Amino acid sequence: IVDDITLKLSMPMDKSVTVPLTVGEEDILYFYKERWILASRAVVRERFYEGALPVVQMELITEPEKIQRRRFYRLDYTIDVQFHVLTNDELREVNRFSKNDRATLIKLYQYIEYLSEHAENWAEGTLLDLSGGGARLISGEELDREKLILMALKLKTGESINEYNVLMEIMNSHRKHNVTGKFESRTRFFRLMDSYRDAIVRFIFEEERIQRSRLVEEEE
């Protein structure tokens, strides 16, 4: 932060490729807060290098405004996961907790924790990417649309590993092109607690920063 309306930022990246911004270009900046996302229009005033790191200086031209969190930054992030397809009995139990009040949500997550310890027939899978809204999953079986799965999601930050047992809804599933016996499924979080979503979004932002730093080091 240079002053109240001026920010110095590293040049944005897309899949490890630097996206050069030009002086005078206008873009939308998104700012993550604890329970919301703010958006503001900004214009590029300068671009330069700090060592090997390409940098832009941007000036805010509108006040930051709170936006709905329907869109989330999607991070390319590959990790192995375990998941369990809910049985009909387990699904009926989940549907008992359909109210949106906090007390009901707490009971739902108590049941999720119970399932994570007692459910059988877990499968292995691999995440291809992750966002605050969901993930892409590679598995050895095609998953039915609108099915619910329980996923044990382990996210490593530094030396610590945080585990989140979460429900995910299958949006679509198809055979992986040119890969025998593998299927790719697009999923979205199902009734994810705000505290879990906040932690996952924070992890994504931090992991993206780490990936960007590694790339700069490799280029030096």
URWO-V274900 format. One record per backbone hydrogen bond with DSSP energy under -1.0 kcal/mol. NH is the residue of the N-H (numbers start at 1). CO is the residue of the C=O. If there is no record, write none. Layout:
nh/co
NH/CO
NH/CO
//
This chain:
nh/co
2/6
3/6
7/58
9/56
11/54
14/17
17/14
19/12
24/44
25/22
27/42
29/40
31/38
33/36
38/31
39/65
40/29
42/27
43/59
44/25
45/57
46/57
48/55
50/53
53/50
55/48
56/9
57/46
58/7
59/43
60/5
61/41
62/41
65/39
67/37
75/130
77/128
81/125
83/123
84/150
86/148
91/87
92/88
93/89
94/90
95/91
97/94
105/101
106/102
107/103
108/104
109/105
110/106
111/107
112/108
113/109
114/110
115/111
116/112
118/114
119/115
123/83
125/81
126/138
127/79
128/136
130/75
131/134
135/187
136/129
137/185
138/126
139/183
146/170
147/144
149/168
150/84
151/166
152/82
153/164
155/162
157/160
160/157
162/155
164/153
166/151
168/149
169/188
170/147
171/186
172/186
174/184
176/182
179/176
182/179
183/139
184/174
185/137
186/172
187/135
188/169
189/133
190/167
197/193
198/194
199/195
200/196
201/197
202/198
203/199
204/200
205/201
206/202
207/203
208/204
209/205
210/206
211/207
212/208
213/209
214/210
215/211
216/212
217/213
218/214
219/215
220/216
//
